[in-house]
Amino acid sequence: MTTDLQTSDKTPPTKPKKPNPDTMGELALKQAKYFDVVLTDGEIWNCKLLEYGRYDLLVETELGKILIPKHSIKYFIVEKNED
C-alpha cells in the first residue's frame, strides 16, 4: 500500500538557473560571434573572443590577435540595432 507521504521515484522540478553575475559578461561575449569593444579612449574595435581571463581578453581583430586589459574597456556592444 502506498501513501502520499512516501517518496516517489520522481525528482522535484528544478527552478531555472539565474546567470552568475561573475560570468554573465563572459557568456554574452562567447555567444556573440563578433562584438564591438569601446575602449576608454573612445576607440572601437570589432572583435571575436578567443579567451576570457580574469584581467584581460584575448580577441581577434582585423589587425590580428590582441590582448586587451579589462581596465581599458569602457563597454561592449554585443548586438547592434538594425535601424
C-alpha positions in Angstrom: 0.0 0.0 0.0 1.4 3.4 -1.0 0.7 6.7 0.8 1.2 10.2 -0.3 3.9 10.6 2.3 6.2 8.1 0.8 8.9 9.2 -1.5 8.5 8.5 -5.2 11.0 8.0 -7.9 10.1 11.3 -9.5 12.5 14.2 -8.8 11.0 17.6 -7.9 11.0 20.2 -10.6 14.1 22.5 -10.5 14.0 26.2 -10.9 15.8 27.7 -13.9 19.3 28.8 -13.0 19.9 32.5 -12.8 23.0 33.7 -14.6 26.0 34.1 -12.3 26.9 37.8 -12.3 30.6 36.9 -12.3 30.3 35.0 -15.6 27.5 36.8 -17.3 29.8 39.0 -19.4 31.9 36.0 -20.4 28.8 34.1 -21.5 27.5 37.0 -23.5 30.7 37.5 -25.4 31.1 33.8 -26.1 27.6 33.6 -27.5 28.2 36.6 -29.8 30.2 35.7 -32.9 31.6 39.2 -33.2 31.1 42.2 -30.9 32.4 45.8 -30.6 34.7 46.8 -27.8 34.7 50.5 -26.9 37.9 51.4 -25.1 38.3 54.1 -22.5 40.0 56.4 -25.1 36.9 56.1 -27.4 38.5 53.7 -29.9 36.1 51.0 -31.2 37.3 47.6 -32.3 35.2 44.8 -33.9 36.4 41.6 -32.2 35.9 37.8 -31.9 36.6 36.4 -28.4 39.3 33.8 -28.2 39.9 33.7 -24.4 38.4 35.4 -21.4 40.8 35.9 -18.5 40.5 37.4 -15.0 42.3 40.6 -16.0 42.2 40.7 -19.8 40.6 39.4 -23.0 42.3 37.7 -25.9 40.5 38.8 -29.1 41.0 38.5 -32.8 40.6 41.6 -34.9 41.5 42.5 -38.5 44.8 43.7 -37.0 45.5 40.2 -35.6 45.3 38.7 -32.1 45.3 41.3 -29.4 45.3 41.1 -25.6 43.1 43.8 -24.1 43.4 44.6 -20.4 39.9 44.8 -18.9 40.7 48.2 -17.2 41.0 49.7 -20.7 37.5 48.7 -21.7 34.6 51.1 -21.3 31.8 48.8 -22.6 30.9 46.1 -25.2 28.3 46.3 -27.9 27.1 42.7 -28.2 24.2 43.2 -30.6 23.6 46.3 -32.7 20.1 47.6 -33.6 19.4 47.3 -37.3 17.8 50.8 -37.7 
